[in-house]
Amino acid sequence: MRLLSVNLGRPKSVPYTDNPQGVTGIDKRPAEGPVRVSAPGPKGVAGSGLAGDAVCHLRHHGGDDQAVYAVAREDLDDWERELGRTLGNGAFGENLTTTGLDVSGARIGERWRIGPQVVLEVTSGRIPCRTFQEHLGEKGWVRRFTAKAATGAYLRVIEPGEIRAGDGIEIVHVPEHEVTARMEFQATTTHRELLPRLLAAGDALHPEARAAARKYLAQHGG
């Protein structure tokens, strides 16, 4: 298991973002050399956990529970075959492009050590948006991405430090529950009946997903 690239984005003005300021940082490119990773702070105020990476729409992106976004190179390769086009590392706006790791199948609360210093913890899957669709230029992309549910994973920073392309990835903790990033994504999008099952992930679960699960449970029962 290895980190293929660390991808950073700069603010870019585009006509399609939902951000009132009209800028997005989704166009991420592989960085050269080490990149500092640390917990950025609360969502709505803080952005990316990676130094030099822009998160422009703070209402929906960034913050401690979405500090880092990872996608498996294997999923990008699968999409390349399906779409008939090349997708470089960072094409999905991910910060980390990995190989040898089932990112979407990672359990909520699973912890990865990347390189000698950094430890990250899985919190949730990634929900696609209009900006993502228009960035890729694929008609019906939100629907297609949702149906495949190869969502990648958002992560929070447990131990800060520096990472770089080529660093090894070690899974240092696997929770006993069965709640994966993929399940969390499906529960919050197309299969809301799964929401109560997310609570098995405890405090590791993204707070927004935990609140949605508790609300569903209160309204519909388990």
Disulfide bonds with the S-S distance in Angstrom:
none
